[in-house]
Amino acid sequence: MQSGRPALFRSNAVWSITPTMRRIVVGVALLLLLSPSSASAERYREVTRRLGQGVSLTSIVAPKGPWRIKVLTVDLARESRLDVVLSNNRLPGLERTSSMARRTGALAAINGDYARPDGRPVYAFADDGRLMQSPPPQFGGNFAFDEPESQTHFGRRPLSSSVMVPSTGQELTLSRFNRGIPSMQEIAGYSPVGGDVARPPRFSCAVRLSPLGPPARGAGSDHAIPTVVTAQRCSAGRMQRRGGIVLATPLWGSRAAELMSLEEAEEVTFTWSFRDWPGIRDAIGGNPVLVRDGAIFVGRGTGSFFYRHPRTGVGATADGRVLLVTVDGRRPGRSVGMTPLGFARLFKSLGARWAFNLDGGGSTTMFVRGEIVNRPSDGRERPVSSALVILPGEGGGTFAKAPELATHQERALRSIAADPASAPPEPGPR
């Protein structure tokens, strides 16, 4: 006789399941098993792929986060070398990391410095010995490396730039380069890379220095560019750069007479350097330092920056390897991103003695051999201000130069120095 209980139960207390209930139970079990948020959905995985020339790519899946992590390891003793790339090779502007990698022939790349609203990098930037932009007075810093790439540096150091007059020993110190208008006590420098956002000011005393050759190591830790004075005047108009460097100070400023002491056809040397960082060739900005001399340097905070976000960073190990790292974020159940402190711990676990945070969030991008290998949180690649790239070397450890950044530009500058009238006209307002 039926007891009146549901069919799931029998009077003898033995469980039984109808076909319909069986399908429901199996469906729920499969749902739990395959759910991305389930801890049993996947296990920790780490796969390393050798890219050649001292470069490898490690992909890490860590369910504990969960996190999706990419690590490019570069052995600087091998053929490949690091370089920095400015978006569109001028200020300001935005360009995708993949585009900067392709046009420089890079083996791999990650996004670089943060971007201001107009697209220019936030902090100091230098490429192949040429200073592109001096740093702001606020917090922040740089990842920088020297000519033979035997030394990497992380953090903030004062940047100095000046003009030396070999014939007299006179030195004119500059207060800023491709960054804003000089005060009444300042001399500022402006090069063609400054574009429309860093133009020489009106109502100023100014001189134009035309390059006579490429940058070279100067005395001490300086990079030096030989130049010749090709124009000099005080006026209400704006002095055109014409491929050279314009130095300017306000007409009524305290340093006008000092600047006007430079005479046309006089050969002078433009120099720049970071204090205590000898021979820096390239520098790219970011913030903050994550690991300093083997110890975690960043702490906890309350602002939105300290939440879990996608992250991009660069580090260096004690044995000279450089680590380029991205962590995907804003993907619940797949990869939730990291706090700065968590990112520092990741670098330390990878063996980094120093580590530095670059732009992250929707900008986080890693490009390797023709494709994006991470998952940008915007769902597509975001244009950024700059990139840190790995250039493949040629045989025998000879490093390939990035196209357009050296030989082409140097030929153009030499031509302009010989004939300033041949320079292209200044860009107009946008």
Phi and psi in degrees as a GROMACS rama.xvg file:
@    title "Ramachandran Plot"
@    xaxis  label "Phi"
@    yaxis  label "Psi"
@TYPE xy
-72.942  139.326  GLN-2
-84.8315  -10.6372  SER-3
89.2689  -3.68006  GLY-4
-76.436  161.575  ARG-5
-57.8372  157.242  PRO-6
-62.0532  -17.8566  ALA-7
-64.4563  -23.3966  LEU-8
-114.123  152.943  PHE-9
-123.658  160.172  ARG-10
-64.3919  -24.0456  SER-11
-88.8269  12.8064  ASN-12
65.3499  20.2111  ALA-13
-95.7551  127.485  VAL-14
-67.6289  139.901  TRP-15
-144.064  152.717  SER-16
-127.856  132.718  ILE-17
-74.4161  161.051  THR-18
-54.5914  -38.2906  PRO-19
-65.3033  -46.0884  THR-20
-64.3921  -34.1856  MET-21
-62.161  -42.1251  ARG-22
-64.7955  -37.7862  ARG-23
-65.5199  -46.0058  ILE-24
-61.9598  -45.4835  VAL-25
-62.1964  -40.9744  VAL-26
-62.9726  -43.8635  GLY-27
-64.0373  -40.5143  VAL-28
-62.7348  -43.7833  ALA-29
-64.192  -39.0383  LEU-30
-61.9107  -43.5977  LEU-31
-66.306  -37.0017  LEU-32
-69.4103  -37.5511  LEU-33
-96.7415  -5.34222  LEU-34
-62.8924  130.179  SER-35
-61.4392  -26.4559  PRO-36
-82.5879  -7.12339  SER-37
-75.9443  134.526  SER-38
-64.0015  -22.6169  ALA-39
-89.0956  0.32645  SER-40
-65.1872  -35.6583  ALA-41
-154.15  161.487  GLU-42
-111.207  166.303  ARG-43
-57.8837  130.152  TYR-44
-133.492  142.583  ARG-45
-141.875  117.95  GLU-46
-126.729  128.549  VAL-47
-112.816  132.604  THR-48
-119.694  126.402  ARG-49
-79.4736  125.49  ARG-50
-97.1126  -7.65914  LEU-51
91.2953  162.93  GLY-52
56.2665  38.2495  GLN-53
79.8619  16.0702  GLY-54
-121.664  136.848  VAL-55
-136.453  154.385  SER-56
-119.589  122.45  LEU-57
-110.52  127.282  THR-58
-107.588  127.462  SER-59
-122.209  129.013  ILE-60
-112.554  117.199  VAL-61
-122.109  100.871  ALA-62
-61.468  -22.4032  PRO-63
-58.351  -34.1722  LYS-64
-68.5989  -63.6671  GLY-65
-75.9101  153.828  PRO-66
-137.063  147.067  TRP-67
-116.969  116.975  ARG-68
-122.559  138.742  ILE-69
-123.081  133.757  LYS-70
-129.696  116.262  VAL-71
-94.5501  123.825  LEU-72
-110.044  126.305  THR-73
-119.497  121.188  VAL-74
-90.5412  104.749  ASP-75
-68.268  -10.7833  LEU-76
-80.5907  -9.48585  ALA-77
-95.8556  -163.634  ARG-78
-72.3622  -37.8108  GLU-79
-68.6811  158.773  SER-80
-142.386  159.833  ARG-81
-88.9869  153.447  LEU-82
-154.265  161.295  ASP-83
-113.431  151.127  VAL-84
-133.27  130.703  VAL-85
-91.944  134.406  LEU-86
-56.0044  127.727  SER-87
60.2661  11.7816  ASN-88
58.5619  25.748  ASN-89
-162.062  168.033  ARG-90
-103.406  141.802  LEU-91
-88.3958  -168.41  PRO-92
152.773  157.905  GLY-93
-126.569  142.599  LEU-94
-151.634  146.865  GLU-95
-71.1244  147.278  ARG-96
-56.6027  -41.9257  THR-97
-62.7499  -36.634  SER-98
-66.8046  -44.1388  SER-99
-63.6909  -37.2559  MET-100
-66.3289  -44.3579  ALA-101
-66.437  -42.8663  ARG-102
-74.1368  -15.9581  ARG-103
-101.611  1.89799  THR-104
69.235  30.9111  GLY-105
-74.9295  144.667  ALA-106
-72.7018  -37.3552  LEU-107
-156.557  163.835  ALA-108
-161.067  154.422  ALA-109
-130.126  159.369  ILE-110
-66.4532  158.04  ASN-111
-112.579  -120.42  GLY-112
-67.9052  161.158  ASP-113
-62.2384  166.982  TYR-114
-124.598  137.007  ALA-115
-73.9201  168.235  ARG-116
-54.8347  -31.4438  PRO-117
-83.9883  -2.81059  ASP-118
101.717  -8.65895  GLY-119
-78.722  153.115  ARG-120
-61.4711  156.78  PRO-121
-82.3347  -40.8689  VAL-122
-109.768  -172.284  TYR-123
-60.9667  147.931  ALA-124
-143.793  131.195  PHE-125
-141.541  143.728  ALA-126
-139.825  124.798  ASP-127
50.4759  42.1924  ASP-128
84.7992  -2.30368  GLY-129
-104.014  124.878  ARG-130
-75.3135  123.682  LEU-131
-98.8042  -32.1004  MET-132
-162.486  133.889  GLN-133
-83.2066  162.063  SER-134
-79.1625  159.492  PRO-135
-76.2724  166.343  PRO-136
-74.3175  -13.363  PRO-137
-78.4626  -174.535  GLN-138
-62.6091  171.081  PHE-139
125.763  -179.521  GLY-140
-170.608  -159.817  GLY-141
-143.518  152.25  ASN-142
-101.63  125.512  PHE-143
-139.641  154.329  ALA-144
-145.956  156.845  PHE-145
-91.4618  -177.38  ASP-146
-60.9593  -49.9661  GLU-147
-83.4201  2.7599  PRO-148
58.0316  34.0659  GLU-149
-88.9161  -16.6639  SER-150
-133.257  132.011  GLN-151
-114.866  150.197  THR-152
-135.219  146.686  HIS-153
-135.939  132.955  PHE-154
125.252  -154.388  GLY-155
-120.172  125.548  ARG-156
-131.945  144.249  ARG-157
-60.1687  138.597  PRO-158
-107.155  130.915  LEU-159
-119.351  146.72  SER-160
-142.931  148.419  SER-161
-159.661  171.676  SER-162
-121.461  124.994  VAL-163
-104.583  139.597  MET-164
-108.242  99.7304  VAL-165
-57.0109  -34.0205  PRO-166
-69.6739  -27.199  SER-167
-119.601  -14.0948  THR-168
80.3528  4.76693  GLY-169
-67.9161  144.32  GLN-170
-131.109  126.751  GLU-171
-108.214  114.265  LEU-172
-84.7569  141.626  THR-173
-102.807  145.694  LEU-174
-96.618  -21.586  SER-175
-158.853  157.478  ARG-176
-139.782  121.238  PHE-177
51.3605  39.4059  ASN-178
-150.178  93.2707  ARG-179
78.5134  -178.232  GLY-180
-96.7162  137.709  ILE-181
-69.0988  146.924  PRO-182
-77.3744  -179.414  SER-183
-65.3873  -17.8033  MET-184
-107.395  10.7147  GLN-185
-119.024  154.045  GLU-186
-115.774  131.622  ILE-187
-118.189  154.059  ALA-188
-114.021  148.054  GLY-189
-141.156  125.08  TYR-190
-115.842  168.75  SER-191
-57.2694  -29.5972  PRO-192
-64.7043  -16.7562  VAL-193
-67.7589  -17.155  GLY-194
53.4161  -141.36  GLY-195
-82.6074  -17.1955  ASP-196
-90.3039  -9.77197  VAL-197
-138.351  69.4175  ALA-198
-99.0987  147.288  ARG-199
-55.5304  142.5  PRO-200
-78.1072  159.425  PRO-201
-80.3696  169.97  ARG-202
50.4395  59.1561  PHE-203
-144.03  162.002  SER-204
-96.3286  131.843  CYS-205
-147.004  153.044  ALA-206
-131.244  150.871  VAL-207
-110.211  130.984  ARG-208
-109.553  118.338  LEU-209
-97.8388  129.276  SER-210
-63.6003  142.62  PRO-211
-105.381  -6.41008  LEU-212
-177.628  176.367  GLY-213
-75.1957  166.7  PRO-214
-62.1872  148.747  PRO-215
-144.286  161.776  ALA-216
-67.9714  126.137  ARG-217
-97.5224  -155.953  GLY-218
-68.4267  142.022  ALA-219
63.2681  -125.17  GLY-220
-103.389  9.38244  SER-221
-77.1044  150.577  ASP-222
-98.9142  135.384  HIS-223
-125.49  135.641  ALA-224
-120.164  116.413  ILE-225
-70.7033  133.602  PRO-226
-139.483  169.752  THR-227
-132.114  140.928  VAL-228
-73.3628  119.294  VAL-229
-113.999  -5.57644  THR-230
-159.056  150.899  ALA-231
-157.478  126.258  GLN-232
-170.955  159.509  ARG-233
-115.187  125.325  CYS-234
-162.862  171.692  SER-235
-79.0142  -17.745  ALA-236
-82.4656  168.872  GLY-237
-93.8687  126.363  ARG-238
-73.6319  132.522  MET-239
-78.9057  144  GLN-240
-77.6919  -39.0849  ARG-241
48.5343  43.1177  ARG-242
85.2601  -2.32404  GLY-243
-111.741  -170.108  GLY-244
-105.064  125.573  ILE-245
-100.911  129.38  VAL-246
-104.203  133.548  LEU-247
-142.041  148.97  ALA-248
-144.963  151.867  THR-249
-57.1782  147.202  PRO-250
-52.1617  -41.0114  LEU-251
-99.8531  15.5718  TRP-252
-75.2217  162.558  GLY-253
-74.359  -11.0525  SER-254
-112.185  11.0612  ARG-255
-61.4344  -45.6656  ALA-256
-64.6416  -38.3654  ALA-257
-60.7739  -45.2591  GLU-258
-68.3693  -38.6785  LEU-259
-73.4646  -5.61823  MET-260
-72.7088  -15.8411  SER-261
-74.3712  129.328  LEU-262
-106.206  150.409  GLU-263
-59.5999  143.091  GLU-264
76.1444  0.190988  ALA-265
-79.47  134.632  GLU-266
-88.9214  127.671  GLU-267
-134.293  166.623  VAL-268
-121.835  123.659  THR-269
-88.9448  127.778  PHE-270
-129.143  154.473  THR-271
-152.962  155.104  TRP-272
-167.303  157.144  SER-273
-95.006  135.315  PHE-274
-62.615  130.163  ARG-275
71.8376  2.43287  ASP-276
-114.404  92.7124  TRP-277
-72.6409  138.462  PRO-278
64.4037  29.3143  GLY-279
-62.4485  129.946  ILE-280
-101.474  -39.328  ARG-281
-133.921  143.616  ASP-282
-148.742  136.385  ALA-283
-133.422  144.498  ILE-284
-91.7092  164.597  GLY-285
178.21  -172.083  GLY-286
-179.59  138.09  ASN-287
-100.913  179.35  PRO-288
-68.5404  132.485  VAL-289
-96.9686  -46.2763  LEU-290
-126.752  131.364  VAL-291
-127.305  115.998  ARG-292
50.9571  43.5244  ASP-293
88.7895  -7.41524  GLY-294
-114.472  143.056  ALA-295
-63.705  127.764  ILE-296
-108.095  -24.7615  PHE-297
-91.663  146.73  VAL-298
-113.84  -159.919  GLY-299
-90.577  158.891  ARG-300
-149.829  174.497  GLY-301
-108.746  -14.8143  THR-302
-73.7376  169.448  GLY-303
-62.7434  -26.1659  SER-304
-59.1097  -28.2402  PHE-305
-90.1072  3.79222  PHE-306
-76.3325  176.807  TYR-307
-76.3765  122.808  ARG-308
-141.724  164.184  HIS-309
-58.2521  146.345  PRO-310
-134.502  147.149  ARG-311
-130.998  136.841  THR-312
-158.01  170.595  GLY-313
-134.727  141.514  VAL-314
-142.105  174.451  GLY-315
-141.732  140.957  ALA-316
-94.3466  168.549  THR-317
-65.8609  -27.1806  ALA-318
-92.7464  13.9167  ASP-319
93.5698  6.4042  GLY-320
-84.716  144.816  ARG-321
-105.861  136.927  VAL-322
-113.688  123.122  LEU-323
-109.263  118.23  LEU-324
-127.897  137.887  VAL-325
-127.573  147.897  THR-326
-128.359  121.124  VAL-327
-69.702  156.151  ASP-328
-153.863  177.411  GLY-329
61.237  30.6833  ARG-330
-128.216  81.854  ARG-331
-53.2787  133.887  PRO-332
83.7559  -12.4986  GLY-333
-118.469  -55.3808  ARG-334
-160.053  117.675  SER-335
-99.093  1.3188  VAL-336
82.1055  -179.893  GLY-337
-135.526  154.94  MET-338
-76.6764  163.456  THR-339
-56.4076  -38.7603  PRO-340
-65.2489  -43.2018  LEU-341
-62.8993  -37.3939  GLY-342
-65.4666  -39.7658  PHE-343
-62.3684  -42.3696  ALA-344
-63.4565  -36.8705  ARG-345
-62.0318  -47.8424  LEU-346
-59.5588  -43.1955  PHE-347
-63.0902  -38.411  LYS-348
-67.2826  -24.3141  SER-349
-84.2533  -1.67011  LEU-350
95.7699  11.5383  GLY-351
-73.0608  132.803  ALA-352
-90.7611  -27.0835  ARG-353
-133.69  147.478  TRP-354
-153.65  151.256  ALA-355
-143.621  135.99  PHE-356
-88.6416  131.355  ASN-357
-105.284  -173.346  LEU-358
-60.6789  142.854  ASP-359
-132.233  -141.739  GLY-360
61.7733  -137.213  GLY-361
-67.0729  -12.0892  GLY-362
-80.9927  -18.8524  SER-363
-57.6677  116.567  THR-364
-147.427  136.882  THR-365
-127.146  127.395  MET-366
-115.048  128.125  PHE-367
-138.666  122.314  VAL-368
46.4271  54.1921  ARG-369
89.1524  2.94225  GLY-370
-148.491  154.676  GLU-371
-79.2822  124.238  ILE-372
-102.076  -9.90014  VAL-373
-105.809  -171.628  ASN-374
-120.737  93.6715  ARG-375
-55.3451  139.015  PRO-376
-71.7351  -17.4674  SER-377
-74.4054  -11.4015  ASP-378
89.3791  -6.67167  GLY-379
-154.819  165.738  ARG-380
-74.4606  132.75  GLU-381
-95.242  134.585  ARG-382
-63.8399  142.11  PRO-383
-133.297  176.94  VAL-384
-83.8494  -24.614  SER-385
-168.179  171.877  SER-386
-147.07  155.064  ALA-387
-109.968  120.289  LEU-388
-121.252  158.108  VAL-389
-110.561  115.528  ILE-390
-95.4489  133.215  LEU-391
-69.3459  143.985  PRO-392
-89.7392  163.34  GLY-393
-92.0418  176.927  GLU-394
-59.1334  149.419  GLY-395
74.3726  15.6625  GLY-396
81.1348  8.43021  GLY-397
-78.6201  128.191  THR-398
-86.35  137.002  PHE-399
-77.5213  136.722  ALA-400
-81.0603  145.56  LYS-401
-70.1472  131.526  ALA-402
-56.492  145.522  PRO-403
73.958  -16.88  GLU-404
-90.6473  -16.5116  LEU-405
-128.511  -79.5986  ALA-406
-61.7581  -45.2071  THR-407
-63.9842  -45.6274  HIS-408
-67.0192  -39.7807  GLN-409
-64.1392  -40.6278  GLU-410
-61.585  -41.783  ARG-411
-64.8856  -42.0903  ALA-412
-65.9741  -38.4337  LEU-413
-65.0681  -38.1385  ARG-414
-64.9988  -41.8204  SER-415
-67.3651  -38.3359  ILE-416
-62.0688  -36.5612  ALA-417
-74.0895  -32.8019  ALA-418
-143.91  86.8516  ASP-419
-57.2855  -26.4728  PRO-420
-66.5254  -17.0813  ALA-421
-81.5718  -5.57355  SER-422
-69.8072  150.031  ALA-423
-67.2184  155.54  PRO-424
-68.273  159.713  PRO-425
-66.6794  144.995  GLU-426
-68.3671  145.329  PRO-427
-88.4194  175.197  GLY-428
-66.3763  149.336  PRO-429
